Amino acid sequence: MRIVELTDIGAPELDAYARLTEAQLRNRREPEMGLFIVESVKAIRVALEAGYEPLSMLMEARHLRGQGGALAERCGPIPVYTGPPEVLQELTGYRVDRGVLCAMRRPKDRTVAEVCAGARRVAVLEGVVDAVNVGAIFRSAAALGMDGVLLTETCCDPLNRRAVRVSMGTVLQVPWAYVERWPGPGLDALREMGFQTAALALDERAIDIDDGRLAGIGRLAVVLGAEGDGLSPRTVAACDWTVRIPMQNGVDSLNVAAAGAVAFWQLRAR
């Protein structure tokens, strides 16, 4: 390990942890220079096992004697910035409850075709902007049998620090890609690859999610809409199926992440 004691929290090499916005970390102008931040020992371990490239680490000094130190040893001669909790909090602006952060190289974007190759079930997110919801959806997708996740360009970045944390690192395991020109050509491309599409929507034409006709579909894309507004009418009209989760006690719908979990379980490949 190359341990660097924190003496100047204004040092430019710490910008990734403290001063760069999510957009700056992503670096659209030079994608090969993009970074993302992974928090917690578990999520960093998942990232390393998935082949992501670590660039530096930040941790409380006490973690060097435990799992954090063991992780740093795996990462080779990258700088490991360390200090007491109050210094890390001053640097990041919040208490680093899980003790260890890692800046990693952003991977090259996958294509929709790469994500869908061999997949039987994929989730499609339309305009889901909240990082917590995106992270939770990825966690459910990993746990409940989705082979990949596709996102419209208006969605929150899955490598947003909060999304990675909420997902428990599963955004680093489940293949994902951005789908362009949705629904139009983007949805047509799914159909050409043999997928039927099921839109989760509050619509009088919707069938219940446990309808037997859905169980035997070979390749299915489960389409989830934005918080509040849900899917656009154009998307609902273009999908092969419109599906609802039956509600009780006067509740009209579930949060998109909760709805996704129910749908992924019910519509999983059998």
Secondary structure, 3 states (H helix, E strand, C coil): CEEEECCCCCCHHHHHHHCCCHHHHHCCCCHHHCEEEEECHHHHHHHHHCCCCEEEEEEEHHHHHCHHHHHHHHCCCCEEEEECHHHHHHHHCCCCCCCEEEEEECCCCCCHHHHHCCCCEEEEECCCCCHHHHHHHHHHHHHCCCCEEEECCCCCCCCCHHHHHHCCCHHHCCCEEECCCCCHHHHHHHHHCCCEEEEECCCCCCEECCCHHHHCCCCEEEEECECCCECCHHHHHHCCEEEECCCCCCCCCCCHHHHHHHHHHHCCCC
